[in-house]
Amino acid sequence: MQTGDQIQRLRKKQGWSQGELANQLNVSRQTVSKWELGEAVPDTENVCRLCKLFSVSADAFLQIDVAPPVDTNASTAPRPSAKPSPKRGFLIGVALLLVGVLIVGTLVTLSQIIPSRTKVYRQVTEADTRLSSELGEPSGETVPASEPRTEYWYMQTTGFIPFLNTYALHWALAVGLGCMLAGVCLLIRQKRQSMRQKKME
């Protein structure tokens, strides 16, 4: 509330008009009007007269016009960093664990559905015949006894390791295991923190 509003409130409380207040202060009505509109401010002598007329102290009359002090330190002081919520850390750990389990589980399931290839090795001698790498049938070509060798061909299978080797999905397995490990470590950490807090309480 400004000084003009204070003068107007106290004047109306006494039931006086601007002219009546002006007569008691020996000023013009326009002067009182300017005070109440905020266009002018009463001098020290008139402030004393107003306080006497309205039966209020100078401090009570003037303190309304004083703005509250601005705390500059509050705006410049760094705010304390918000500590991560224990519940949030727990949820992140559970989410990482579930993502890892989902990735590994998907790889295991697909390895049993999608056929993959694996190498089959065989030591070829003079009495053996060379097998075709595509059909898995003898080609009819004999190998001399002086040149024994090891040959291989691909055979279809449904295994986890052959599935990873055939489609080069080792990176997906690493991601899944990494998520699982990170989730377990985070859950253990949150559990230890909660136990410490309970002991401190």
C-alpha positions as CSV (number, residue, x, y, z in Angstrom):
1,M,0.0,0.0,0.0
2,Q,1.4,3.4,-1.0
3,T,1.2,6.7,1.0
4,G,-1.6,8.0,-1.0
5,D,-3.7,4.8,-0.4
6,Q,-2.9,5.1,3.3
7,I,-4.1,8.7,3.4
8,Q,-7.3,7.9,1.6
9,R,-8.0,4.8,3.8
10,L,-7.5,6.8,7.0
11,R,-9.5,9.8,5.7
12,K,-12.5,7.6,4.8
13,K,-12.2,5.8,8.2
14,Q,-12.7,9.2,9.8
15,G,-15.6,10.0,7.4
16,W,-13.9,13.1,6.1
17,S,-13.9,14.5,2.5
18,Q,-10.8,15.7,0.8
19,G,-11.9,19.2,1.4
20,E,-12.4,18.7,5.1
21,L,-9.0,17.1,5.5
22,A,-7.4,19.9,3.5
23,N,-9.0,22.5,5.8
24,Q,-7.5,20.8,8.9
25,L,-4.1,20.7,7.3
26,N,-4.3,24.2,5.9
27,V,-3.7,23.0,2.3
28,S,-5.8,23.0,-0.8
29,R,-8.1,20.1,-1.7
30,Q,-6.1,19.6,-4.9
31,T,-3.0,18.9,-2.8
32,V,-4.8,16.2,-0.9
33,S,-6.1,14.8,-4.2
34,K,-2.5,14.6,-5.6
35,W,-1.4,12.9,-2.4
36,E,-4.0,10.2,-2.7
37,L,-3.4,9.8,-6.5
38,G,0.3,9.4,-5.9
39,E,1.2,12.4,-8.0
40,A,2.8,14.1,-4.9
41,V,4.1,13.2,-1.5
42,P,3.4,15.2,1.7
43,D,6.5,16.8,3.3
44,T,7.7,16.1,6.8
45,E,5.5,18.8,8.4
46,N,2.4,17.5,6.7
47,V,3.2,13.9,7.6
48,C,3.4,14.9,11.3
49,R,0.0,16.7,11.0
50,L,-1.5,13.6,9.3
51,C,-0.2,11.3,12.0
52,K,-1.7,13.6,14.7
53,L,-5.0,13.9,12.9
54,F,-5.3,10.1,12.3
55,S,-3.9,9.2,15.8
56,V,-1.2,7.0,14.3
57,S,2.6,6.9,14.8
58,A,5.0,8.1,12.2
59,D,6.5,4.6,12.0
60,A,3.2,3.0,11.4
61,F,2.2,5.6,8.8
62,L,5.5,5.4,6.8
63,Q,6.4,1.8,7.1
64,I,3.7,0.8,4.7
65,D,5.5,2.7,2.0
66,V,8.8,0.8,2.5
67,A,9.4,-2.1,0.2
68,P,10.7,-5.3,1.8
69,P,14.4,-5.7,1.5
70,V,15.6,-7.8,-1.4
71,D,17.8,-10.7,-0.3
72,T,20.6,-10.6,-2.9
73,N,22.3,-13.6,-1.4
74,A,19.3,-15.8,-1.9
75,S,19.3,-15.2,-5.7
76,T,23.1,-15.6,-6.1
77,A,23.7,-18.5,-3.7
78,P,23.9,-21.8,-5.5
79,R,21.0,-24.1,-4.8
80,P,21.9,-27.5,-3.3
81,S,21.8,-30.2,-5.9
82,A,18.8,-32.5,-5.7
83,K,19.8,-35.9,-4.5
84,P,18.6,-38.8,-6.7
85,S,15.6,-40.5,-5.3
86,P,16.2,-44.0,-4.0
87,K,13.0,-45.1,-5.6
88,R,14.2,-43.8,-9.0
89,G,17.5,-45.7,-8.7
90,F,15.6,-48.9,-7.9
91,L,13.3,-48.5,-10.9
92,I,16.3,-47.9,-13.2
93,G,18.0,-51.0,-11.9
94,V,14.9,-53.1,-12.4
95,A,14.4,-51.7,-15.9
96,L,18.0,-52.5,-16.9
97,L,17.7,-56.0,-15.5
98,L,14.4,-56.7,-17.5
99,V,15.9,-55.3,-20.7
100,G,18.9,-57.6,-20.4
101,V,16.7,-60.6,-19.6
102,L,14.5,-59.8,-22.6
103,I,17.5,-59.5,-25.0
104,V,19.1,-62.8,-23.9
105,G,15.8,-64.6,-23.8
106,T,15.0,-63.4,-27.3
107,L,18.3,-64.7,-28.6
108,V,17.8,-68.1,-27.0
109,T,14.3,-68.4,-28.4
110,L,15.4,-67.4,-31.9
111,S,18.2,-69.9,-31.8
112,Q,15.7,-72.7,-31.4
113,I,13.5,-71.4,-34.3
114,I,15.8,-70.1,-36.9
115,P,18.2,-72.7,-38.4
116,S,21.9,-72.0,-38.3
117,R,25.0,-73.6,-39.7
118,T,27.9,-75.3,-38.0
119,K,31.2,-76.7,-39.4
120,V,31.8,-80.4,-39.3
121,Y,35.4,-81.5,-39.7
122,R,36.6,-84.9,-41.0
123,Q,40.1,-86.4,-41.5
124,V,40.1,-87.7,-45.1
125,T,42.3,-90.7,-46.0
126,E,42.7,-92.8,-49.2
127,A,39.7,-94.9,-48.5
128,D,37.4,-91.9,-47.8
129,T,35.7,-89.7,-50.3
130,R,35.3,-86.0,-50.2
131,L,31.9,-84.7,-49.1
132,S,30.2,-81.9,-50.8
133,S,30.0,-78.7,-48.7
134,E,26.5,-77.9,-50.0
135,L,24.6,-81.2,-50.2
136,G,26.6,-83.3,-47.7
137,E,26.9,-86.1,-50.2
138,P,30.1,-87.9,-51.5
139,S,31.6,-86.3,-54.5
140,G,33.3,-89.5,-55.8
141,E,36.8,-88.0,-55.7
142,T,39.3,-90.0,-53.8
143,V,42.3,-88.5,-51.9
144,P,45.7,-90.1,-52.3
145,A,47.2,-91.7,-49.3
146,S,50.3,-89.5,-49.5
147,E,48.2,-86.4,-49.0
148,P,45.9,-86.9,-45.9
149,R,44.0,-83.7,-45.1
150,T,41.2,-82.4,-42.9
151,E,38.1,-81.2,-44.6
152,Y,34.9,-79.6,-43.3
153,W,31.4,-78.9,-44.5
154,Y,28.4,-76.9,-43.1
155,M,25.5,-78.7,-41.5
156,Q,22.3,-77.1,-40.4
157,T,21.5,-77.2,-36.7
158,T,19.5,-75.3,-34.0
159,G,22.0,-74.4,-31.3
160,F,22.7,-71.1,-29.4
161,I,26.4,-70.8,-30.2
162,P,26.0,-71.7,-33.9
163,F,23.2,-69.2,-34.1
164,L,25.4,-66.4,-32.7
165,N,28.2,-67.4,-35.1
166,T,26.0,-67.7,-38.2
167,Y,24.3,-64.3,-37.8
168,A,27.1,-62.5,-35.9
169,L,25.0,-61.6,-32.9
170,H,27.7,-61.7,-30.3
171,W,27.2,-57.9,-29.8
172,A,23.5,-58.4,-28.9
173,L,24.5,-61.0,-26.3
174,A,27.1,-58.6,-24.8
175,V,24.5,-55.8,-24.6
176,G,22.0,-58.1,-22.9
177,L,24.5,-59.4,-20.4
178,G,25.8,-55.8,-19.8
179,C,22.3,-54.6,-19.0
180,M,21.7,-57.5,-16.6
181,L,25.0,-56.8,-14.8
182,A,24.4,-53.1,-14.6
183,G,20.9,-53.6,-13.2
184,V,22.0,-56.1,-10.6
185,C,24.9,-53.8,-9.5
186,L,22.5,-50.8,-9.2
187,L,19.9,-52.8,-7.2
188,I,22.7,-54.0,-4.8
189,R,23.9,-50.4,-4.4
190,Q,20.4,-49.1,-3.7
191,K,19.9,-51.9,-1.2
192,R,23.0,-51.0,0.7
193,Q,22.1,-47.3,0.7
194,S,18.7,-48.0,2.2
195,M,20.2,-50.2,4.9
196,R,22.6,-47.4,5.8
197,Q,19.8,-44.9,6.0
198,K,17.8,-47.2,8.3
199,K,20.8,-47.6,10.6
200,M,21.3,-43.8,10.8
201,E,17.6,-43.3,11.7
